[in-house]
Amino acid sequence: MRDSATAAGVVCGVLYVLPLIPRMVADPGWRRLLWQATPANAGLAIQTTTHLDDLPLGPWEGLGVTAAWAAAALLGAWLLVRTRDVRA
């Protein structure tokens, strides 16, 4: 994103608002899936050292989810640079 305020807003939304969505879902299966997919919860799962069986996501899986979010951000940035900033 070209505007730093917009980029900061998107990052805050992904890190702080996205983890709240699983709490609003009534279905336990969807709630667990959404909890596993959010980057903040995956990052917290990486740090966990005790009671691993109680979590829906283990440390290695959390690392994979975090890496997938980072890869998606890098891919999106690369695509935007290739499409917007191509010099003729």
SVG drawing of the C-alpha trace seen along z (x, -y; Angstrom):
<svg xmlns="http://www.w3.org/2000/svg" viewBox="-24 -8 34 41">
<polyline fill="none" stroke="black" stroke-width="0.4" points="0.0,0.0 1.3,-3.4 -0.3,-5.2 1.4,-4.4 -1.8,-5.1 -3.7,-2.6 -1.0,0.0 -0.9,-0.5 -4.7,-0.1 -4.6,3.1 -1.9,4.6 -3.8,3.6 -7.0,5.1 -5.3,8.4 -3.5,8.7 -6.2,7.3 -9.6,7.6 -9.2,10.9 -8.6,12.9 -12.0,11.7 -14.0,13.3 -13.7,16.9 -15.3,15.7 -18.4,14.6 -19.0,17.9 -21.4,20.2 -20.4,23.5 -17.5,25.1 -16.0,26.7 -15.9,23.3 -14.7,21.6 -11.8,24.1 -10.9,23.7 -11.0,19.9 -8.9,19.9 -6.3,22.1 -6.1,19.7 -5.6,16.4 -2.0,15.2 -2.1,13.8 -3.3,17.1 -0.8,19.1 1.9,16.9 0.8,17.5 0.7,21.2 4.4,21.1 5.3,19.7 3.3,22.2 5.4,24.8 2.8,26.3 -0.7,27.9 -0.2,28.4 -3.0,31.0 -5.5,28.3 -4.7,26.1 -6.3,26.5 -2.9,25.8 0.5,27.0 3.7,25.0 4.9,26.4 1.5,26.0 1.4,22.4 4.8,21.8 3.4,23.1 0.4,20.8 2.5,17.8 4.8,18.6 1.8,19.0 0.6,15.5 4.0,14.0 4.3,15.8 0.8,14.5 1.8,11.0 5.0,11.2 3.2,12.7 0.5,10.0 3.2,7.2 5.1,8.7 1.9,8.9 1.0,5.3 4.5,4.1 4.5,6.1 1.1,4.8 1.2,1.2 4.8,0.2 5.8,1.5 7.6,-1.1 6.6,-1.2"/>
</svg>
